[in-house]
Amino acid sequence: MLLSDGDVKKMINAGRIKITPFDMEKQVMAVGVDLSLGNDFILFNTNQRSHIDPSNYNPDEHLEKLFIGDGKRFILHPGEFILGITKETVELPSDIAGRIDGRSSLGRLGIIVHSTAGHCDPGFSGKITLEITNIGKLPIAIYPGMKFCSVLFESLSSPAEKPYSNGKYSGQQSPLPSRISADFK
């Protein structure tokens, strides 16, 4: 069941859901919390590799890290896929999960905020990596600090037996590349 704005506020005030930095009046919406785009990005270097092999993935061979300062923009070209991060750090207890949702206003321009990883497991703590794609026909400027997505909170029927507190992306403070090759070991 999705938590309403009133329940989200109660959870935040009780310290069960933690978001930093955070402004209760500006960020809490009817069924979630607006999050903003951070400054760190990962771009895929498509000029030097023919493909990605998930079983033997070495991010250093495929990626370029980029920092965009506040007030600056990044031009996201049609068909381009990048990893971004939220400015906010989110910490969830073992009985609440988060669902990442794109903003309608950005979706109407052609921006997809997450490709497949649209949730935060119970017990997650860190900034949220965003899988950003421009499916439109024109380049789109995106800015660190702009409202970029929402996180909706769902109450679990009982606390997770294996919360994500020790997951492979827990605690991230910048976008992390895929760690899929660990699945093959």
Steps between C-alpha positions, in 0.01 A plus 500: 500500500634845406552742786307828482663837559379497861652156563825599327526806727438282807771255391747781438420675830544168683838448329390178330549647151801732472563739211785754495500776396126537537228767507170355622285781357654498151571133444212296646228437241168313532661154463874557507797727535656700217874446458747711306774416254851482642827618345664167416444308177638196324513496120552191289799511268367347181796587279747239623293186563285283279280365781457442872536146635317481837699190601831685470402863547773749582344845549835675458505392135155639420431804715590863552416682824384859475427769759266784398511802732190668638352746250657309208318270264551165334359451151338157472484400133229284341564132571768581757511298822682628809506428869421785737440524872266680736629788711315348794606202705209270588500251787221244535410264785457127440120525465475778239602492133532792262387523139670749266266681267584743223342843487220539246638837391832340404334194350308729266836622370624144444707437813480161667634508856549126554534218252430202723620572853197691619508407865702534820508187710407514868814576698657702215712798596671735255442727208287345227657424162280611211507324161429797274410477131378756247249322276395825333612643167683808634784548750381602848689705759496359853631688803636383836258606770189489281203296624555178309307209648289387793534219746175337609502293818330164547440326831594133501273242663788419737866605528727353231695198621795606282498883491731669253723662761799297374401497131757562226379859443412591859666816627573640155570874484563520125359297212653156501547295186345159466645229718329227300819300445480400870187301409716266289747415779 
